[in-house]
Each structure stands twice: as C-alpha cells, then as structure tokens.
Amino acid sequence: MSEATTRAYAAAAEALKLNVLAYGGTLLDLDVFTERLVESTEDPYGVDVVIDIRPGLALSFPIVTTSMKEWRRRGPGSPTEMLVRALGRLAMTRVWRRRGTTAPPAGLLETNGLGKLLVERGGVEPQAFFDATWAPSIHIGDKYSDTLDWMGGGTITPLFARAPAAERNRVVDLPAPLPWMSGYSSLDAVFVEAVALDERLAVIWKPQDSTGFEIRLPANSLPETLKAAAIGRPFSSYVSHRLLDRFDLEIDVVLSHQKSLRMKLRGGSALWRRVRLKGGNEDRRDLKAEIRALREGRIHLERVIAGHLTIPGCRGDIEVPWENLFDEDEIDEFTGRPWPSHPEDGIEGISSKRRREDRQHDDGDPIIRFDEDDPASYE
C-alpha cells in the first residue's frame, strides 16, 4: 500500500475508535457500573471492554482492533471477526459474574477426553476441577488467544523427573482424589497433558505430535526379548490399566532410557478430543440468551466497522501481496502465509510452544545406546 492509502486507512481507524468509544456502550447496553469501553493500551486504534467480575477481579479484552501491519488484510473483515469473538466473551463473562464461581461456569468450559475420564473416575465436581486449573490471566490477541500452563502440587513420580510436563511455573491445588497431572488452560477449556496414573505408569500427550502419545514405565519393566517384539502389538497385551484398557492402543515405538521405559502409542484419539463434562445445561441456555441480547448491537457495530474500514472501490478486504513482503524462507509454502502462522499478535501456539520446549529441554533421562565397538556401553 502507498503511504497515502496507509494514512487514509489510519484516519478511518481512528474515527472508528472514537465512534465505538462514544456510542458502543449504548449499542451494546453495557452496565454503566460494571462494564465500560476504554482505549486499548496495546493498539493505537483499538477499543477494549473492561468487565468487573467481582471485587478485585476485572477482565479486559479487545472488542475492536485495526492493524496497520502490512501482512494483514485491510478492510472490515478482521475487525468484524474480533468484534464477534469479543461479544461471545462478553456474553460468557456476564453469565460467569452471575454465578459467582472462581472460574467460568463448568457448563461453558471444555476439557479433553483424558481430563473428563479423570474427573469422572475421581468423582470430582466439574466446577471444582475448573476452579483449580483455569486462570483468567490469558492474553487475548486480535486473532488468537494465549494459553497458560499449570501442574498439580505434591510428590511427582520419578518417571516425570525433569520432564517439561513436570516443570510448569504455576502450581495448583487439585481436588482430591485426582492424581498428579499437568496441562494448560485456554479461554474456554482446560486440557490435561500428563498424568501419573500410578507411580509406575505415566501418560504424556504432546500436542505437537498428532500421531500418538507416550507411556512411561520403570526402566526394567520388560525384558529385552519382549521389547523387541512389542512393536505393532496391542498395548493391553503388555500393560493393563482400567482407564486405558477401553481404548484400542497399539505400540509404535519402544525406547529404553536409564530411568524409564517409554512407549509411543497409536490410537486413543478420543483421549485428546475436546469434550464437555456432565451438567451445565442451564449455563449454556443463559449464554445463548446473552448472545441473543447482544445481536442487535452487534449488527449495528458491524455496520459501523464496514462504513469506516471498507476501502473505496473494494468489496470486503483487499488481498495482501504475500510474495512481496517476506523472503522465501519466511513463507510457509503450503499456505503461502508467513511462518509462524500468526506472528501478528505475538502469541505462540501450543504446538509450537511444546515443540520448542522439547528441543531446548534435557529431561535428564538419556536414551540407552549400545555400541558394539565400545564394550563399556553395555555396562
């Protein structure tokens, strides 16, 4: 874009910000005592909505953003998408405030299949699980939202010694009788990544690896003859656990480490799929009612955004000339977009984050290597 068109778009974005600040509260029927619109501290053309949940806790998230970055399409598309996401967040937070819970109501949050099995097996109330593990301090970008790691306190089985899953900065007090576990929370979910099903059996899911997950056992759990024959065999023929026996799991890789035996398994995709815990129907009904109540205001604001940010002579957004913006090695050849997939708001995806941790982390349990030219390696 030329300097003149950039200045014109910036002027339109500034006018949009001022109009939303002036009239947005009325259009959305914001509560003057607990909900307010403020200028964004991060985006010069952005507007944030601030909501008081309870004394001492107020959440802020962007309701309008207008990026000037050259790799972003210009037009009303992205700001409108942000508005819709933000109003969904506003509706959810209104229901949360009425419930008075520590985390948002359990009916509005999700977990993965493993988390659901553990909570139900332990007879734990869904709200107690989310209250312990979910956290509100998650950065919300104009396109993506961040995640926040957590892990349980107490004694950790040696199978997790120095593993990234057992070195989270945020330690939480899990409800009894849940076992030790760790994971991450997002805006609308809490995922379990690692769990000690027993002091001799640990499960580790790696979000960056879509083909399976890892089981850790004590180093001398299987004789060498069985290890060699295990590849391609059902996991249940070697190890039995009532939580895992219900899944069709196949052993893909067996690695002998000094402190643990590690099996990579295929199957069990239901363990990592997003699911809801039992109950929460009333929470979801209230959420739908709040979204319906915001519909008219959303339509008005979408028209305001389109009126300010539609480029003269264009319908919708303009196409970005990706090939002229980056060097060849900075473009993902499959998508034609910059790599990583969303640099524009500085948020690292969970797969990228875990891949980086694995590369940088020495878990203190090296693989056992046998070298026929070095007899000492057999000691």
N, C-alpha and C positions, 0 to 999 in steps of 0.2 A: 504494500500500500504506500501511496505517496505521503509526504509529510502533511499536505493539505487535507487529505482524506482522514489521516490519523487525528489531526486537530479537530476536524468536524465530528468524528465519532466520539472523541473525548468530551467535547462540548455537549453532545447529546447524552452521554453517560452521566455527566454532571447534572444536567437538567432532570434526568430520570431519578437520580438520587434525591434531589431536592423535592420532587413531586411525591415520591414514596414517603419521605420523611414527613411531608406536610399532610398527606391525605391517606396514607396506608393504614394508619391506626383506625381511622373511621371506616374504611372499606372492609377491614378485617374484624371490626367490632372488638378491638383489643380492650381488655380490662385495664382501666387507667391506673389502678392501684398495683397490679402485679405484672403487667405486660407493657412493654414500651419498645419503640423503634429508635435506634441510635446509629450514628455514623460508624462505619467499620473502622477499626484501628489498623487493619491489615490491607484493606483495599480502598484506594482513594475514591473510588466510585461505587462503593458498596454500602449496604444498609444491613445492620444486624437486628434481630429481635432478641430482647432480653426478657426472660421469664423467671419470676420468683417462685421456686418450688415450695420452699418453707423457709423459716428464719435461718439465715446463714448459708443458704444454697440458692444461687441464681445461675441459670444456664443461658449462654449466648451462642447463637448460631446464625450464619448468613442467610438472609432472605432474598437479597438482590446482590449480584456481583456482575461486574462488567470488566472483563480482562482486556488489557491493551497488548498482551504478549502476541508476537507475530505468528506463533504457531497455533493460535486459537482462531477458530472461525469467528468472523464478525457478523453481527446481526442479532436478532432477538432469541435465537434458539437456546444457547447455553444459559443466559439469564432466566428464561422461562422455565427451563428444566430445574434450575436451582430453586426457583420460587415454589414449584410443585413439591420438591423434596422438603423444603423448609416448612411448608404448610402441613405436610404429613407429620413432621417433627413437632410442630406446634400443637396439632391435634393430640398426638400421643402424650405430650407433656401436660396438657390440660387434664387428661384422664389420670395421669400419674399424680398430679397435685391433689386431686380429689381423694385418691386412695390413701395418700399419706405414707406410702411404703418407702423403704430405703432405696431400692432400685425401682425402675418402672414396673407396673403390674406384670405378673408372670404370664398372663394371657397375651401380652403384647411382645414378649421376648421369645426367642427360639434358642435351641441348643443343637448339638449333633446327636446322632444315634447313640454313641457311646455315653454321652452325658445323660441322655434320657434313661438308658439302662441302669446306670449307676445310681441315679436319683431314685428311680422306682424300686430298684433292688434294696436300697438302704431305707426305704420308707420315709424319705425326706420330703418335706413340703416344698413344692416348686419355688414359692416365694423366698423361702429361707436360702435355697441354693443361689438364686439370683442376687439376693441381698448381700450375700457373702462375696460373690465373684464379679459382679458387674460394677463398673465405675463410670462416673459422668465426665471425667476429665479427658475426653477424646476429641482431638482436633477435627473439625469439620471443614473440608476444603470445598471449593466451588464445584468440583466434580466427584471427589472421592472423600472418604472418611477414614480416619486412622483407627488403629487397634491398640489395646493396652494389655500387656501380659500380666499374668498372675500365677501364683502357685500356693499350695497349702503349706501350713507350718508343720512343725514336729519332725520326727525322725524320718529320714529318707533312706530307702533300701540302697545298699551298696551297688546294686545294678544300675542306679542312676548317677553313680559317682562322677561328678564334674560334667555331666551331660548338660547341654544347653537348656533342656526342659526343666532341669532342677536348679537353674541359676537365674530365676526371674527376680526383678527388683522389688516387685510388690508381693508381699506375703499376706495371705488372707486366712481367716479362721473358718475353716469349713465346718458345716454342721455334722454332728455325729449321726450315724456311724460311717460317713463317707471315707473311703481310703485316701491316701495321699494322691494328689493329682495336680496337674498344671495345665494351663491353656491361655486363652486370650478372649477379651470381650470386644465387641464392636457396638455400634449404636443400638442395634436391635437384636443382639444374640450374644451368647456365651458358649465358647467351644472348648471342649476338653481335648487336649493333645496327648497327654501322657498320664498314665495311672499305674500305680503299684497294686495289681490285683492280689498279690501275695508278696512276701519278702523274697520269694524265689521266682516270681513271674511279673514282668513289667511289660507294658504296651506303650509304644511310641508311634504316633501318627505324624508324618511330615507333610504339611500342606503343599509343599513344593513338589512332592512326588505323587502323581496321580495313579501310579500302578500298584500301590500296596502300602503296607505298614510294617513295623518292626516289633518283634517279640524278643525280650531279653531273658535269659535263664542263667543260673550259675554256670561257671566256666566248665565244670566237669559233669554236666547234666547227661550227656550222651557219649557213649564210646565212639571211637573214630569210625568203626565199621558202620554204625547206624547213621552218622553224619553224612558219609559218602553216599548212602542210599536214600537220603531223605528228600533230595530234590525231586519235585513233581509229585510228592506223596501228600495225602491229606494231613493237615496239622494235627487233627484229633487222634491220629494213629500213633502220635508221639507224645502229645501233651493234652490233658483233658482239664477243662475248666468250664463250669456250667454257663458262664456268661459267653464264652467263645464257642462252645460246642454247637450252638444253634446256627452258626454260620458255616458256609462251605468254603473253608480256607485251605489253600494249597501252599506248600513250602516252595519258595522260588530260589532263595539263596541261604546258605549257612556259612557264617563266619565265626571262627574261633578267636576270641580275644583273651588277653591274660586274665581279666576279671569277669568276663561274661561270655556266654554263647549267644549269638544274635542270629535270628531267623527273619528273613524278609518274606512276608506272606502276600499272596494274591487273593482277591476276593474280599467279602465283607464290606462292600461299598456302603451298605446301609449304616455302618458304624459312623460314617463321617457325613452323612446326608443331613441337611437341616430338617429339624422336626420341632413340634411343639410338645410341651409337657401337658399332662391332663388338666382339664378345667380351663378357666379363663374366658368362657363364652360371653359373660357379662362385660368383661373388659373390652372384648372385640366389638360388641354391639355399641358400647359407648364411644369407641374410637370411630366407628362408621358414622355415628350421629354427629360427632365433632367435625369430621371431614365434610359431611353434607352441609353443615352450618357455615363452613368456610368457602363453599363452592362459588357463591355469587361474588364474594370479594376477590377470589382467585381469578374469575373471569374478567373482572374489571382491571385487575393489576396486569393480567396477560395483555390486555389491550393497551394499557399504558406503556408496557415494555415494548410491544410491537410498534406503537406510534413513535417512540423515541429512537429505537435502535434499528429499524428497517432501513437498509441502505437505499438511497434513491435509485430507481431503475432495477432493483433486485426484488425477488420474492424469497423471503426467508433469509438464510445465511449465505455468505459468499464462500466459495471454495478457497482453501489455502494452498498455495503452490509449494507443497512439501519439498519437492526436489530442489528448490532454490534456497531452502532455509538451513539445511544441515549437510555436513559431509556424509559421504556414502556410508561410512561405518557407524553413523549415529542413527540410521534409519532401520527399522525393523522391516526386512524385505517381505515378510508375509502380510503385514498390514499397511506398509507404506507410511507408517507414522513414526515419530521419534521414539527412541528406546532410552530409558524405560517407558512403559506405556502411558504414564501420566506424570510427567515432570512438572506440569504447570502449577500444581498446588503443593509440591514438595512433600507429598505423602508417599511413603514406601508401602507397597502391597505386602500382604502377609507371606506370600510365596517367595517374593524377592528377599524379604527380611530373614526368613528361615534359611534360605539358600546361602545368604551372606554369613549368617551365624555358623552354619556348618563348615563353610570354607575357613573361617577365622578361628574356629574353636578346636582346641586339643582336648579331647574328653578324658585323657589320662588313662585310657584303656586300649593300648595299641594292639593291632591285629598280630596274631602269632604267625610268623613266617618261617618256613623250613627251607634251608639251603643245603643241598646235598654236598656242596663243596665246603661247607662250614659246619663241622660236627658240633660246634658249640651251640648252634641254633636249636639243636634237639634237646638240650639240657632243660 
